[in-house]
Amino acid sequence: MKTKTIFLFLLNFGIHLLFAQGENDNWYFGNKAAVNFSNSTPVAIPNSAMETLEACGSVSDSNGNLLFYLSPQKIWNRDNQVMSNGNLVSYLDTAQQLAIVKNPANDDQYYVFTTGVNGLNNINYRINYSIVDMTLGNIGTNGYPLGEVMYRFKQIPVIDEIGNVFTSEAITIVPNTDGVSYWVLIPNDKRLYAYRLDANGFDNGNPVISNLYIPISGNHYGIKASPKVYYSNFTHYICISPWTDNNVWGAPDSYFTNQVYSFNAATGEITPDFYLEANALRTYSAEFNKDASVLFLGAQDLYAVDLINSSGTSVHVMMVYDDPQPYSSATGMAIQRNAKNDIYFSKNFQLYLAQILKPDVFGPGIGYDLNAIYLGGTGSTESGLPQLIPSLDLEGHRTTLKQSNPNQKRMVLMLDQEERNQRAKMRNIEIYPNPVSDLLTIKTDQKVENVSVYDISGKNSKVTILRDNKVDVRNLPAGNYMINIETKEGKTTKKFIKK
């Protein structure tokens, strides 16, 4: 009850993370996909030159005019050309995250951080930073310079406290409460490195180090920071998503864990005030809603975790989206909040960007729309969306509100066990005949409560449900389909071919 009261007070006070006005208006991602958020209705941008599987980033000026966008391999200018000196040394584009932030000492410059692929120690896979100067480069179609990657500050390796390079796919940036600097956060095995970035530059090799309570060693897919919260001992929640390095992606026993910590942006350290361990088979992408009351976790399925009412051994969670194609190549997901606090998620190879409809109220009404933004037919989604460009926290050092902290002890959410139990209960469900030409029969001892059919693009196909668990598929065009079967024990998905 104490935790709930604190959170409600926090909500009434108003929680936010500052993002530069207009600088997040344009998202470039996936396979030549792009969206403009300047107006009330998002609009697809048709001219992106970028193809990237995961990590991506884009930044605009304060008026919402595109400046540049990038993958781990290249930086493109606003005229959709590779920027001067914009070819980066990178072998793969499968690192999960990259980050962009304005230089605190120069409004015309941007630091760009690219990460490395986990488990690969080749020089190409290290974490690097570069500086883009928008006063340099060729003159563009609007008469202004198109920007250039500075030759003296191109792909400088990020080093640890003893001077070694290291790799991680996870990186994010949080404003310091002093109003003049940022923290660049990178998890490295069982520690979190927080590097200060201020007017003097990037404090390379001198991170503030916090120990993490991660139960597995090795790889990190992603890290996300919540909007600012106004507790006396910490300012943000941080969700870090590591995974085991001894399982094959997509296998039934693949294992991921999502660790949520309290983080103090005044010191750059993890604090002991809050800790949630969410173990799962199929979640490695995370995002917080606008007031940090709900945490979303996804990769194949999508879950919502109630951070207000969860405490101790009682962690409130619900499934928001149940993937109709588990373990297929189209199951990757990225989740990202935009500057207007709308939350979108991507599904691999789709022509639409999906949206969580009501992310700010935990409960059955959260909902989702897989076809929220049509990408214009010229682009498609992949497993990455651009992180927001943060702004200096100009009010943090003036905040006088002091609240008690949630005083949460270790909380564990066993999503993995829940998924295994559900899968065991649904394993005896069968469909026949397959291939089918007219009526598809569902064989099960359980009562079928709902059935839906999807084509290979994820589009819902209308079918008629008859008695005796028969599904009329005569009106479906010939092709490959997925049938999603729901009983009181859970949901399962089967593939079938319509002749």
C-alpha positions in Angstrom: 0.0 0.0 0.0 2.9 2.3 0.8 4.3 1.7 -2.7 1.0 2.4 -4.4 0.6 5.7 -2.5 4.1 6.8 -3.5 3.5 6.0 -7.1 0.2 7.8 -7.2 1.8 10.9 -5.7 4.5 10.6 -8.3 1.9 10.5 -11.0 0.1 13.6 -9.7 3.4 15.5 -9.5 4.1 14.7 -13.2 7.0 12.6 -14.4 8.8 13.3 -17.6 12.1 12.9 -19.4 13.1 15.8 -21.5 13.6 15.3 -25.2 14.7 18.1 -27.6 11.8 19.7 -29.3 11.6 18.5 -32.9 14.8 16.4 -32.8 12.8 13.2 -32.5 10.2 14.0 -35.2 11.7 11.6 -37.8 12.3 7.9 -37.3 14.4 6.0 -39.8 14.6 2.2 -39.3 14.4 -1.3 -40.9 14.3 -1.9 -44.6 14.0 1.7 -46.0 11.2 2.5 -43.5 10.7 6.0 -42.0 8.0 7.9 -40.2 7.4 11.6 -39.5 5.7 12.4 -36.2 5.5 16.2 -36.6 1.7 16.3 -36.9 -1.1 14.6 -35.0 -1.2 11.8 -37.6 2.1 10.0 -38.3 3.1 10.0 -42.0 5.4 7.5 -43.8 8.5 8.9 -45.4 9.2 7.2 -48.8 12.8 8.0 -49.6 15.0 6.3 -47.0 18.2 4.7 -48.3 18.9 2.6 -45.2 18.6 -1.1 -44.8 19.4 -2.4 -41.3 18.3 -5.5 -39.3 18.4 -3.9 -35.8 20.4 -0.9 -34.6 19.3 2.4 -36.1 19.1 6.1 -35.2 18.0 9.4 -36.6 18.1 13.0 -35.5 16.4 16.2 -36.7 16.8 19.9 -35.8 14.7 21.7 -33.3 12.1 22.5 -36.0 11.8 18.8 -37.0 13.9 19.0 -40.2 15.9 15.8 -40.7 19.7 16.1 -40.2 20.9 12.5 -40.6 20.2 8.9 -39.9 22.4 5.8 -39.5 22.9 2.1 -39.1 26.0 0.5 -37.5 27.5 0.5 -41.0 26.7 3.9 -42.5 25.5 7.5 -41.8 23.2 9.1 -44.4 22.6 12.8 -44.7 19.2 14.5 -45.1 19.5 14.1 -48.9 19.7 10.3 -48.4 23.3 10.1 -49.5 26.1 8.6 -47.4 27.5 11.4 -45.4 31.0 12.7 -46.0 33.3 10.3 -44.1 30.1 8.4 -43.2 31.2 4.8 -44.0 31.7 3.0 -40.7 33.9 0.0 -40.0 31.3 -2.6 -39.2 30.9 -6.2 -40.4 27.3 -6.8 -39.3 24.2 -4.8 -38.7 22.8 -7.1 -36.1 23.8 -5.2 -32.9 20.6 -4.3 -31.2 21.2 -0.6 -30.2 23.1 2.6 -31.0 22.7 6.0 -29.5 22.9 9.7 -30.6 23.3 12.8 -28.4 24.1 16.4 -28.9 27.5 17.6 -27.9 27.1 19.7 -24.7 29.8 22.0 -25.9 28.5 22.6 -29.4 24.9 22.6 -30.7 26.1 21.8 -34.2 27.8 18.5 -33.3 26.4 15.1 -32.3 28.1 12.2 -30.6 27.2 8.9 -32.3 27.8 5.6 -30.4 27.7 2.3 -32.2 27.9 -1.1 -30.5 29.3 -4.5 -31.3 27.8 -7.9 -31.8 28.0 -10.0 -28.7 30.5 -12.9 -28.4 32.7 -11.6 -31.2 36.0 -10.0 -30.2 37.1 -8.9 -33.7 38.0 -5.2 -33.8 34.9 -4.6 -36.0 32.6 -5.5 -33.1 33.9 -3.1 -30.4 31.9 -0.1 -29.1 32.9 3.1 -30.9 32.0 6.7 -30.9 32.2 9.4 -33.6 31.3 13.1 -33.8 29.1 14.5 -36.6 29.6 18.2 -37.4 26.6 19.7 -39.2 28.6 22.8 -40.3 30.8 20.6 -42.5 30.3 18.6 -45.6 28.8 19.3 -49.0 26.0 21.8 -49.5 22.6 20.2 -49.7 19.5 20.9 -51.7 18.3 23.4 -49.1 21.6 25.4 -49.4 23.1 24.3 -46.0 25.9 21.9 -45.2 24.9 18.2 -45.1 27.2 17.3 -42.3 30.4 15.3 -42.0 31.9 12.8 -39.6 35.0 14.5 -38.2 38.1 12.8 -39.2 39.8 13.2 -35.8 36.8 11.8 -34.0 35.7 8.8 -36.1 35.0 5.5 -34.5 37.1 6.0 -31.4 36.9 2.7 -29.3 35.2 3.0 -25.9 37.5 1.4 -23.3 36.9 0.1 -19.8 38.6 1.2 -16.6 41.8 -0.6 -17.4 42.0 0.5 -21.0 40.5 -2.6 -22.7 37.9 -2.5 -25.5 34.8 -4.6 -24.9 31.6 -5.5 -26.6 27.9 -5.1 -25.9 24.8 -4.6 -28.0 23.2 -2.4 -25.4 23.6 1.3 -24.9 21.5 4.3 -23.8 22.0 7.8 -22.6 20.4 9.6 -19.6 20.7 13.3 -18.7 22.7 14.0 -15.5 20.8 16.0 -12.9 23.4 18.8 -13.0 21.9 20.2 -16.2 25.2 20.2 -18.1 26.1 16.6 -18.8 24.9 13.1 -19.7 25.6 9.5 -18.6 26.3 7.0 -21.4 25.2 3.7 -20.0 26.7 0.4 -21.3 26.3 -3.0 -19.5 29.4 -5.1 -19.6 28.9 -8.6 -18.2 27.8 -8.3 -14.6 28.6 -4.5 -14.3 27.0 -1.3 -15.6 29.5 1.3 -16.9 28.3 4.9 -16.8 30.5 7.3 -18.7 30.2 11.1 -18.2 29.7 13.2 -21.3 30.0 17.0 -20.8 31.5 20.1 -22.4 35.0 18.6 -21.8 34.1 15.6 -24.0 33.5 11.9 -23.4 35.3 10.6 -20.3 36.6 7.5 -22.0 38.2 4.9 -19.8 36.8 6.4 -16.6 33.3 4.9 -16.1 31.3 4.9 -12.9 30.8 1.2 -12.2 27.9 -0.5 -10.6 27.5 -4.2 -9.9 24.5 -5.9 -11.4 22.6 -8.9 -9.9 22.3 -10.7 -13.3 22.0 -14.5 -12.8 23.7 -15.2 -16.1 27.0 -14.0 -17.6 27.8 -12.7 -21.1 25.7 -11.0 -23.6 23.4 -8.0 -23.4 20.7 -7.3 -26.0 19.5 -4.0 -24.8 19.1 -1.3 -22.1 16.3 1.2 -21.6 15.9 4.0 -19.1 12.5 5.1 -17.9 11.3 8.7 -17.9 12.5 10.6 -14.9 11.0 9.8 -11.5 11.3 12.1 -8.5 12.4 9.8 -5.6 15.0 11.1 -3.2 17.4 8.2 -3.7 17.0 7.6 -7.5 15.8 9.3 -10.7 15.2 6.5 -13.2 14.4 2.9 -13.7 16.9 1.0 -15.9 15.9 -2.2 -17.7 18.9 -4.4 -18.9 18.2 -7.4 -21.0 20.9 -10.1 -21.1 20.6 -13.5 -22.6 22.3 -16.9 -22.4 25.1 -17.6 -24.9 24.7 -21.4 -24.9 21.2 -21.7 -26.5 20.1 -21.3 -30.1 17.8 -18.4 -30.8 14.2 -19.7 -31.3 14.8 -23.0 -29.6 12.1 -23.9 -27.0 14.6 -23.5 -24.1 16.2 -20.2 -25.2 16.5 -18.1 -22.1 16.4 -14.4 -21.6 16.2 -12.3 -18.5 15.2 -8.6 -18.0 16.6 -6.9 -14.9 15.0 -3.7 -13.7 17.1 -1.5 -11.4 16.8 2.0 -9.8 19.4 4.4 -11.1 20.6 7.7 -9.7 21.5 10.2 -12.5 23.1 12.5 -9.9 25.9 9.9 -9.3 25.7 7.6 -12.3 25.1 4.6 -10.1 22.6 1.8 -9.6 20.9 2.1 -6.2 19.6 -0.7 -3.9 16.0 0.8 -3.8 14.4 -1.3 -6.5 15.1 -4.6 -8.3 12.9 -6.8 -10.5 14.1 -9.9 -12.3 11.8 -11.0 -15.1 12.9 -14.3 -16.6 11.4 -15.2 -19.9 11.8 -17.4 -23.0 10.9 -14.8 -25.5 11.5 -11.2 -24.2 14.5 -9.1 -24.8 13.2 -5.7 -25.9 11.9 -3.3 -23.2 10.2 0.1 -22.9 8.6 2.2 -20.1 5.5 4.2 -20.5 5.4 8.0 -20.0 5.3 7.9 -16.2 7.3 4.7 -15.5 4.2 2.9 -14.1 4.1 0.2 -16.8 7.0 -1.7 -18.3 6.6 -3.5 -21.6 8.7 -6.6 -22.5 8.7 -8.3 -25.8 10.5 -10.1 -28.6 7.9 -12.6 -29.8 5.1 -12.2 -27.4 4.5 -8.8 -25.7 3.9 -8.4 -21.9 3.0 -5.5 -19.6 4.3 -5.4 -16.0 2.5 -3.2 -13.5 5.2 -1.4 -11.6 2.8 0.5 -9.3 1.1 -2.4 -7.6 3.8 -5.1 -7.8 5.7 -5.8 -4.6 7.5 -8.7 -3.0 6.4 -12.0 -4.5 3.3 -10.5 -6.1 4.3 -9.2 -9.6 1.3 -8.2 -11.7 1.8 -9.0 -15.4 -0.4 -9.5 -18.4 0.1 -10.6 -22.0 -0.7 -7.8 -24.4 0.1 -9.5 -27.7 0.4 -13.3 -28.4 2.5 -13.9 -31.5 0.6 -16.1 -34.0 3.9 -17.3 -35.5 6.2 -18.4 -32.6 9.8 -19.3 -33.4 9.5 -18.1 -37.0 11.9 -15.6 -38.6 9.2 -12.9 -38.3 9.1 -12.9 -34.5 11.7 -10.2 -33.7 10.5 -7.1 -31.9 11.7 -3.6 -30.9 9.6 -1.4 -28.6 10.0 2.3 -28.5 8.2 5.4 -27.0 8.2 8.5 -29.2 8.5 12.1 -28.0 4.7 12.3 -27.7 4.7 9.2 -25.4 3.0 6.9 -27.9 4.6 3.5 -27.8 5.2 1.5 -31.0 6.6 -1.9 -31.7 8.1 -3.5 -34.8 7.6 -7.0 -36.1 10.0 -8.3 -38.7 9.3 -8.0 -42.3 6.0 -6.1 -41.9 4.7 -3.2 -44.0 3.1 -1.6 -40.9 4.5 -0.2 -37.6 2.4 -1.6 -34.7 1.3 0.4 -31.7 0.3 -0.2 -28.1 -3.0 1.6 -27.8 -3.4 2.5 -24.2 0.0 2.1 -22.6 -0.6 4.2 -19.5 -3.3 2.2 -17.7 -2.4 -1.4 -16.8 -5.3 -3.7 -17.5 -7.1 -5.6 -20.3 -7.8 -2.3 -22.2 -4.2 -1.8 -23.1 -4.6 -3.3 -26.5 -2.6 -3.1 -29.7 -2.9 -2.3 -33.4 -0.6 -4.3 -35.7 -1.5 -1.9 -38.6 -1.1 1.4 -36.8 1.2 3.1 -39.4 1.3 2.0 -43.0 4.9 2.5 -44.2 3.9 3.4 -47.7 4.8 0.1 -49.4 8.4 1.3 -49.9 9.7 0.1 -46.5 9.3 -2.6 -43.9 10.1 -3.1 -40.3 12.9 -5.1 -38.7 14.0 -5.7 -35.1 15.1 -2.1 -34.3 13.6 1.3 -33.7 15.5 4.6 -33.1 16.1 5.6 -29.4 15.1 9.1 -28.5 17.6 11.9 -28.5 17.8 13.2 -24.9 18.2 16.8 -23.9 20.0 18.2 -20.9 18.0 18.0 -17.7 17.8 21.7 -17.0 15.4 21.3 -14.1 16.9 18.3 -12.3 19.4 20.2 -10.2 16.7 22.6 -9.1 14.2 19.9 -8.0 13.5 20.1 -4.3 10.9 17.3 -4.0 12.0 14.6 -1.6 10.1 11.4 -1.4 10.6 8.1 0.4 11.7 5.3 -2.0 9.6 2.2 -2.8 11.9 0.1 -0.6 11.3 -2.9 -2.8 13.1 -6.1 -2.0 14.1 -8.5 -4.8 11.1 -9.3 -7.0 11.1 -12.2 -9.4 8.7 -12.7 -12.3 8.9 -16.2 -13.9 7.6 -15.6 -17.3 9.6 -18.5 -18.6 7.9 -21.0 -16.3 4.5 -19.5 -17.2 5.3 -20.0 -20.9 6.6 -23.5 -20.4 3.4 -24.5 -18.5 1.2 -23.0 -21.1 3.1 -24.8 -23.9 2.8 -28.2 -22.1 -1.0 -27.8 -21.7 -1.4 -26.8 -25.3 0.9 -29.5 -26.8 -1.9 -32.1 -27.3 -3.9 -29.8 -29.7 -3.8 -31.0 -33.3 -5.3 -29.9 -36.6 -6.2 -32.0 -39.7 -6.3 -32.5 -42.6 -3.2 -30.6 -43.5 -3.1 -29.5 -46.4 -6.8 -28.7 -46.3 -9.2 -27.6 -49.0 -12.5 -26.9 -47.1 -12.9 -27.8 -43.4 -10.0 -27.8 -40.9 -10.7 -29.8 -37.7 -9.2 -28.9 -34.3 -8.6 -32.0 -32.2 -8.5 -31.3 -28.5 -10.1 -32.3 -25.2 -10.3 -28.7 -24.2 -13.1 -26.2 -25.1 -12.0 -24.0 -27.9 -12.9 -20.4 -27.0 -11.5 -18.4 -29.9 -9.9 -19.1 -33.3 -8.1 -16.7 -35.6 -6.2 -17.3 -38.8 -3.3 -15.2 -40.2 -1.5 -15.3 -43.6 2.3 -15.3 -43.7 2.4 -11.5 -43.6 0.5 -11.4 -40.3 -2.8 -10.2 -41.7 -5.9 -11.6 -40.1 -7.9 -13.7 -42.5 -11.7 -14.1 -41.9 -12.9 -17.6 -41.4 -16.1 -19.2 -40.1 -16.1 -21.4 -37.0 -18.5 -24.3 -37.2 -19.7 -26.9 -34.7 -17.4 -29.8 -33.5 -14.3 -27.5 -33.7 -14.4 -27.3 -37.5 -13.1 -24.1 -39.3 -14.4 -23.3 -42.7 -11.4 -22.2 -44.8 -13.0 -22.6 -48.2 -12.9 -18.8 -49.0 -9.1 -18.5 -48.2 -6.8 -18.2 -51.2 -4.3 -21.0 -51.6 -1.2 -20.5 -49.5 0.4 -20.9 -46.1 -1.4 -19.8 -42.9 -1.2 -19.8 -39.1 -4.2 -20.7 -37.0 -4.2 -19.2 -33.4 -6.3 -21.5 -31.1 -7.3 -20.2 -27.7 -8.7 -22.3 -24.8 -9.0 -21.6 -21.1 -5.6 -23.1 -20.7 -3.9 -20.6 -23.0 -3.1 -20.2 -26.7 -1.3 -22.2 -29.3 -0.4 -21.6 -33.0 -0.3 -24.2 -35.7 0.7 -23.9 -39.4 -1.5 -25.2 -42.2 -1.6 -25.1 -46.0 -4.7 -24.2 -47.9 -4.9 -26.1 -51.2 
